[in-house]
């Protein structure tokens, strides 16, 4: 798989990795329970099989977080690495701290606890990148202070536990000012860059270019819409697409069909065609989703398709929310 440099870091990422926010959740309808007290929708064995399928299919980049699966994501990654020890040295694992199922805590001590617990769950000694996760509505000066999240991550850098630090907010309005500080080596950008969402072009790209911040793109498939196309009566977690958006996706789907190329491949590879986006991390609930995304990254796409696609890529105001 083609690799690209992640900003000012020394990391070369594959253009498609694996996001684990919903790994092991049996049905898309059950994802709505992910934040419900007393209900954990993750099937640990299913999640483990999804991760193993990804590793066996050649995945070399996995993104996680303390929040995902209420720490089960990291635990399943640790078990997958134990079952595939010969692959461990070739896998780059990134994670996020500061937000857990129980709430947010960006204090110095909380970040240290998060990172060391993540290392233990995954059976790792060090991490290439740790991101400050979802600091929406929290005072930025506190998060970035020497006694806050950034100070803790700098300490872990000094100790050789963490190599690079990043920002990752599931909200582009929050991500932008953090990227613009220049403090971060990398950023996970969500709800910002897809065939139907061009928000990142409104400021995130400029800030990232100014400071050479490497970008990893999340939510590239818009909760599956850019895989299946519009489905009558279909619903998408935290996404409400206007009719004109759905019509546009149908046009893109028709274009892909004419070239006998899966829209999944076009949606993923298009994201990483931007020079600032090193990689994109589609989520996978199930083994076949992980494998199909990796296959899509290696699909040959004719130049003529990219040319015809260009006028079909438009920004739509997509309503997001819980």
C-alpha positions in Angstrom: 0.0 0.0 0.0 1.2 3.5 -0.8 2.7 5.4 2.2 2.9 9.1 2.9 4.8 11.2 5.4 2.8 12.4 8.4 3.7 16.1 8.5 6.9 17.1 10.3 7.2 13.6 11.9 9.4 10.8 10.6 6.4 8.5 10.3 5.3 7.1 6.9 1.7 6.0 7.1 -0.2 3.8 4.8 -2.9 5.8 3.0 -5.6 3.7 4.7 -5.5 2.5 8.3 -8.1 1.1 10.7 -10.3 3.1 13.1 -11.6 1.2 16.1 -14.4 3.4 17.6 -17.1 0.8 16.8 -15.0 -2.4 16.4 -16.9 -5.5 17.6 -20.4 -3.9 17.7 -22.5 -6.5 15.9 -25.0 -4.2 14.1 -24.9 -0.6 13.1 -28.2 0.0 15.1 -26.3 -1.0 18.3 -23.8 1.8 18.0 -26.3 4.1 19.5 -25.8 2.3 22.8 -22.1 3.1 22.9 -22.6 5.9 25.3 -25.5 4.5 27.3 -24.9 3.7 30.9 -25.1 0.0 31.7 -25.1 -1.1 28.1 -21.8 -2.0 26.4 -22.6 -3.1 22.8 -19.1 -4.4 22.1 -18.8 -8.1 21.5 -15.2 -8.7 22.5 -14.7 -11.9 20.5 -16.1 -10.3 17.4 -13.9 -7.3 17.9 -10.8 -9.5 18.3 -11.7 -11.3 15.0 -12.1 -8.0 13.3 -8.6 -6.9 14.4 -7.1 -10.2 13.5 -8.7 -10.1 10.0 -7.2 -6.6 9.5 -3.7 -7.7 10.6 -3.9 -10.8 8.4 -4.9 -8.6 5.5 -1.9 -6.4 5.9 -3.1 -3.6 8.1 -0.1 -1.7 9.6 -1.8 1.3 11.2 -4.5 1.1 13.9 -6.0 4.1 15.7 -7.7 3.7 19.1 -8.7 5.7 22.2 -9.3 5.2 25.9 -13.0 6.1 25.1 -13.5 3.4 22.4 -15.4 0.4 23.6 -14.9 1.8 27.1 -11.2 0.7 26.9 -12.2 -2.6 25.3 -10.7 -1.4 21.9 -7.3 -1.1 23.4 -7.6 -4.4 25.3 -8.7 -6.2 22.0 -5.7 -4.6 20.2 -3.4 -6.0 22.9 -4.9 -9.5 22.6 -4.6 -9.3 18.8 -1.0 -8.4 19.0 -0.4 -11.3 21.4 -1.9 -13.7 18.9 0.1 -12.3 16.0 3.5 -11.5 17.7 5.5 -11.7 14.5 3.4 -8.7 13.2 3.8 -6.5 16.3 7.0 -4.8 15.1 5.3 -3.7 11.9 2.2 -2.2 13.4 1.9 1.5 14.3 -0.7 2.0 17.1 -1.9 5.4 18.0 -4.3 6.3 20.8 -6.1 9.2 22.5 -6.3 10.4 26.1 -8.3 12.8 28.2 -11.8 11.4 27.4 -13.2 8.2 28.8 -16.7 6.8 29.0 -17.0 8.2 32.5 -16.1 11.8 31.4 -13.4 14.2 30.5 -10.2 14.9 32.5 -7.3 16.9 31.0 -5.4 17.2 34.2 -1.7 16.3 34.3 -2.2 13.3 36.5 -5.2 12.0 34.6 -3.3 12.0 31.3 -0.4 10.1 32.9 -2.8 7.5 34.2 -4.5 7.3 30.8 -1.4 6.7 28.8 0.2 4.2 31.2 -3.1 2.3 31.4 -3.3 2.3 27.5 0.2 0.9 27.3 -0.6 -1.9 29.7 -3.8 -2.8 27.9 -2.1 -3.0 24.6 1.1 -4.7 25.9 3.3 -1.8 24.6 6.3 0.0 26.1 6.0 3.1 24.0 3.6 4.9 21.6 4.4 6.8 18.5 1.5 9.3 18.8 -0.9 10.1 21.6 -3.6 12.6 20.9 -5.5 14.9 23.3 -9.1 13.7 22.7 -12.2 15.8 22.4 -11.5 18.9 24.5 -14.7 20.6 23.3 -16.0 23.1 25.9 -12.9 22.9 28.0 -10.6 26.0 28.6 -7.8 25.7 26.0 -5.3 27.4 28.2 -5.9 24.7 30.9 -5.5 21.8 28.4 -2.3 23.3 27.0 -0.8 24.3 30.3 2.3 22.7 31.8 0.1 21.2 34.5 -2.5 20.1 32.0 -2.8 17.5 29.2 0.0 19.0 27.0 2.4 19.3 29.9 1.8 15.6 30.8 2.4 14.5 27.2 5.6 16.6 27.0 6.8 14.9 30.2 6.1 11.5 28.6 8.1 12.6 25.5 11.0 13.5 27.7 10.8 10.0 29.2 10.7 8.4 25.8 7.3 6.9 26.4 5.6 9.0 23.7 7.3 10.1 20.5 4.8 12.6 19.1 1.8 14.5 20.4 -1.4 15.3 18.6 -4.9 16.8 18.8 -8.0 14.8 18.0 -11.5 16.4 18.3 -14.7 15.1 16.9 -15.5 18.7 16.0 -13.6 20.8 13.4 -14.4 24.0 15.2 -12.4 22.7 18.2 -9.6 21.1 16.1 -8.7 24.2 14.2 -7.4 26.4 17.1 -5.4 23.5 18.5 -3.8 22.8 15.2 -3.1 26.6 14.8 -1.1 26.7 18.0 1.7 24.8 16.2 2.2 22.7 19.4 1.1 19.5 17.8 2.9 17.1 15.4 -0.3 15.5 14.2 -4.1 15.8 14.2 -7.0 13.4 13.7 -9.6 15.4 11.8 -13.2 14.1 12.0 -16.3 15.4 10.3 -14.0 17.5 8.1 -13.0 15.8 4.8 -15.0 13.5 2.5 -16.5 13.5 -0.9 -19.5 15.5 0.5 -17.8 17.4 3.4 -15.0 19.9 2.6 -14.9 21.7 5.9 -11.1 21.1 6.3 -10.5 23.5 3.4 -12.0 26.4 5.4 -9.0 26.7 7.8 -7.7 23.3 9.0 -5.6 22.8 5.9 -4.1 26.3 6.1 -3.2 25.9 9.8 -1.7 22.4 9.2 0.4 23.6 6.3 1.7 26.6 8.3 3.0 24.4 11.1 3.6 21.2 9.1 1.1 19.3 11.2 0.4 15.8 9.8 -3.3 15.0 9.3 -5.1 11.7 9.7 -8.6 11.8 8.3 -11.5 10.1 10.3 -15.1 9.6 9.2 -14.2 9.4 5.5 -17.2 7.2 4.6 -19.9 9.3 6.3 -21.3 6.4 8.4 -21.4 4.1 5.4 -23.3 6.3 2.9 -20.2 6.5 0.7 -20.0 2.7 0.6 -23.6 1.7 -0.2 -25.0 4.9 -1.6 -28.4 6.1 -0.5 -30.7 3.4 0.7 -34.4 4.0 1.0 -35.3 4.4 4.7 -31.7 4.2 5.7 -30.4 5.9 8.8 -26.9 6.9 9.7 -25.5 7.4 13.2 -25.3 11.1 14.0 -25.8 12.0 10.4 -28.7 13.7 8.7 -28.1 14.1 5.0 -30.2 16.6 2.9 -31.9 15.2 -0.2 -29.6 17.1 -2.5 -26.6 15.5 -0.9 -28.1 12.0 -1.3 -28.7 12.8 -5.0 -25.1 13.9 -5.4 -23.9 10.6 -3.8 -26.0 8.7 -6.3 -24.3 10.5 -9.2 -20.9 9.6 -7.7 -22.0 6.0 -7.3 -23.1 5.9 -10.9 -19.7 7.2 -12.0 -17.9 4.5 -10.1 -20.2 1.8 -11.5 -19.3 2.9 -15.1 -15.7 2.4 -14.3 -16.4 -0.9 -12.4 -14.7 0.6 -9.3 -16.2 0.3 -5.8 -17.3 3.7 -4.4 -15.6 2.6 -1.2 -12.2 2.7 -3.0 -12.8 6.1 -4.5 -14.1 7.6 -1.2 -11.0 6.4 0.7 -8.3 7.1 -1.9 -9.8 10.6 -2.6 -9.2 11.7 1.0 -5.5 10.8 0.9 -5.0 12.5 -2.5 -4.8 15.8 -0.7 -1.2 16.6 0.0 -1.7 17.3 3.7 -3.7 14.2 4.4 -1.3 11.3 5.1 -3.8 8.7 5.9 -7.5 8.0 6.4 -8.9 5.7 9.0 -12.3 4.2 8.2 -13.9 2.4 11.1 -14.7 -1.3 11.0 -17.2 -3.0 13.2 -16.8 -6.4 11.5 -14.0 -8.5 9.9 -15.3 -8.0 6.3 -15.4 -4.2 6.8 -11.8 -4.1 7.8 -10.7 -6.3 4.9 -12.7 -4.5 2.3 -11.2 -1.1 3.3 -7.7 -2.4 3.0 -8.5 -3.9 -0.4 -10.0 -0.6 -1.5 -6.8 1.2 -0.7 -5.0 -1.0 -3.3 -7.7 -0.8 -6.0 -6.5 0.7 -9.3 -8.5 3.8 -10.1 -8.2 5.2 -13.7 -7.1 8.8 -14.1 -10.2 9.5 -16.2 -12.4 8.6 -13.2 -10.6 11.2 -11.0 -11.1 13.8 -13.7 -14.9 13.1 -14.0 -15.2 13.0 -10.3 -13.8 16.4 -9.7 -17.0 18.4 -10.5 -19.1 16.0 -8.4 -17.2 16.7 -5.2 -19.2 19.3 -3.3 -19.6 20.5 0.2 -23.0 19.9 1.9 -24.0 21.2 5.3 -24.6 17.8 7.1 -26.4 17.9 10.4 -24.4 16.0 13.0 -25.3 15.3 16.6 -26.0 12.6 19.1 
